[in-house]
Every structure is written in C-alpha cells, then in structure tokens.
C-alpha cells in the first residue's frame, strides 16, 4: 500500500537524513518526496509518499520520536494496483 505523509520539523541539515534512515529501517520504500522551507527558514515542510505491506502506524510513531520533528500526519492510503496477466 502507498501512504501519503505530511511531516513538519525544525530546519536542520540532519533532519532529512534521520527521516530517510527511519523510513528505510522500518521497511518502507520512498516513492516520492518533497521538502521546502517555510516561514523565515526555521521550519521544514516535508511531503513523502511511502509504500509497504506493513502498517503505516509503525512508521509514523517512529518518525514522531525523531529529534526536531514537530508534527506528523498520515493523509491517506492509495489502494494497490493489481496487474492483470
């Protein structure tokens, strides 16, 4: 399944690195990622689409624990596309 996550945190050089490491260690694959600074450059707004057969709650709970993350929201899931032979 694919999940769309909106993540907000403090803008620091290591935040994206930590986020991607947690996603990989939890068994999720990044399908799409977009990150931009908001406000006066102090906040980072990240939109990421991940995929896995695992429940997204396993990932979102770990992301919330990352130092510098202020908000995590899972907006939805896309149903898997079945291939026909």
N, C-alpha and C positions, 0 to 999 in steps of 0.2 A: 504494500500500500504506500501511497505517497501522502506526505503531510506537509502543510504549509505552516511555518513558524515565524512569528514576529518577535524579535529579541531586541531589547534596548539595554544599553550599558554605558559605562564611562568610556570615553575615547582614550584608549591607551594602546601602545604598539603591540602588546602581547595578548590583547583580548581575543582577536580573531584566531590567533594561534591556539589558544586554550580551547576556544569553542570547537574548532575543527578537530582537535585531538579527542575531545569528549565524544563528538559525533562518531568518529572512527572507532573508538574503544567500545562504544555501546552497540556496534554492529549496524550502523545506519550508513547510507550512501548519500552524498550530496548530489542532487540533481541540478539545482540552481541556487545561486547565492548573489545577493546584492547588499552592499554596505555603503552607507553615506553618513556624513557628519551632519548633525542638526544643531540648532541654536547657534551659539558662538563657538562651536568646535569642541564643546565639552562632552557632548553625548554622541553615541554611535547607534544608528538605527539599522538593524540587520534583518533582511528578509531571506529566509532559507527554505528551500524545498528539499525534503529528505525522503528516502524510501527504505523500507524494510518490512519484513513479516512480523517483526517484534512490535509490541505495543508502544506507542509514542510517549506514554507516561514514563517509561523507563528513561527516556532521553530528556524529557522536559524537567524532571525532578533533578537530574544531574546538572543540567545547564543552569538551573536556579542557584546552585551551590557555587558556581564559578565566581571568583572574586571580581567585582566590577559590574556584574550583571544586575540590572535593576528591575527588569520586567521580562517575562516570557509568556507568550500567548500562542496557543495552537488554534489556528483559524479553521482548519478543516482537513478532510482527507479526500483524496480522489480515489474512486474505485479502480481496481486493477483492470487493465485492458486484456481481454482474452484473445489469444491468437487462434485463428481457425486454420486447419490444415488443408 
